Amino acid sequence: MEIEEKRIQEVPVLTVEGRIGYDETPRLKDTLSQLVEQGHKYLVLDMKNVSFMCSWAIGSILTTNGRLRKNSGEIRLSRIKPELKELLDLLGLHGTLKSYPSTKEAVRAIRESD
C-alpha cells in the first residue's frame, strides 16, 4: 500500500494505492490519526487505485470518521471502485461514508458545507 498526501484548497487528500490488508491498516490508521491531531476537520481519501480493503481498514476509516464528526467534520471518499463501493453499501455504510466520482467534487462539497 502506498499513501500520498497533498492539499487541495487546504483540504488534506490522501491518495491510497494497492491493497489495504491487516498488515497495512496500522499505517493508514496512523496517517489518519496524525491529520486529525493536526486539527483537520475534513479528509478526502482518493481510493481510485485501492484493490482491496479488509475489515480492519474499514474500521479504522469509520473510527476516524467518528472522531471528525465530533468536530463537525468527516471523511469523504473519492473515485472508489464499484466493487469497493458495493462492499460499503452491503455493510450499510453508504450514508456514513459519502463518496464522490472525483477528488475535485469531494473537495468542492467540503468547501460548500464548511
Summary of the structure (lengths in Angstrom):
residues: 114
radius of gyration: 12.7
end to end distance: 30.7
largest distance: 36.1
contacts: 342
relative contact order: 0.18
helix: 42%
strand: 32%
